[in-house]
Amino acid sequence: MSGFPREAYLAKINLTSAPPVTAEGLISLHRAQAMAIPFENIDPFLHQTVSLDALALEEKLLRRNRGGYCFELNGLFLAALNDFGFNARPLLARVLLGNASPGPCTHQLSLVFVEGEYWIADVGFGGPGLRDPLRLRAGALRDGPREIRLREDAELGWVLEQRIGEEWGGIYAFSLDEAREMDREMGNFFSSQWPQSLFRRKLMAARFTPEGRVTLDDKFAKKYRADGAAEERTLSDPALLRFTLADWFKLEISPATAREIFERLNPPPLDRAKPLDF
């Protein structure tokens, strides 16, 4: 992203100045974007094109009060890191969460080297994502009410996991190989255009808040507090969908888009009285 829109970006994430190129600066920048720009997949869910062009990201994420998924959010964050003077480069990960075996390389994150240490930065994972970046070292740590860890794996490289009861469940796995632009374009195209992609079949959104986080799974929204307790809301009509996206997720969509989303969430029943056209 050339000519990075620094002032617009800082205003969007509620920072008054660029952070220092330190570990604390990285943490503050990561947390600020994670709370200000939500994860959402409205465009692929509506079978629309997802562009990674710099101007398209600026318009969508900074001007239109929309969010995006990993290639958009982490693409913007990587551009910000480089503009502010951090030593950062993109990586690709295989999603493990919800998969019986490792998926393709369809998740983007960033590797950052600052103050003599490598960090993982990821502001674009819509499930159990990261509020703060992680030092690239094996071990477990607390992340709000949950416990997460990084571990090295002989086959998969590095694996990010979360504790579920007495077990550890995989979130994603990644190597430290740099992801070239063509690799990210391929992953974006697959994620947004493949008919069986989860992003085309399920509406999702997530955003960290000072108290916890908010999530959307199709018509079911949850607002989590720091202690893990949640307020739940079922989005029963387009108006409530639009209101909740704005109120909880800081997402602005038109009434027409809300109706289009709701129609996809509630397809009309098949009329068996009419003959099927083969």
Secondary structure, 3 states (H helix, E strand, C coil): CCCCCHHHHHHHCCCCCCCCCCHHHHHHHHHHHHHHCCEECHHHHCCCCCCCCHHHHHHHHHHCCCCECHHHHHHHHHHHHHHHCCEEEEEEEEECCCCCCCCCEEEEEEEEEECCEEEEECCCCCCCCCCCCEECCCEEEEECCEEEEEEEECCCEEEEEEEECCEEEEEEEECCCCCCHHHHHHHHHHHHHCCCCHHHHCCEEEEECCCCEEEEECCEEEEECCCCCEEEEECCCHHHHHHHHHHHHCCCCCHHHHHHHHHHHCCCCCCCCCCCCC
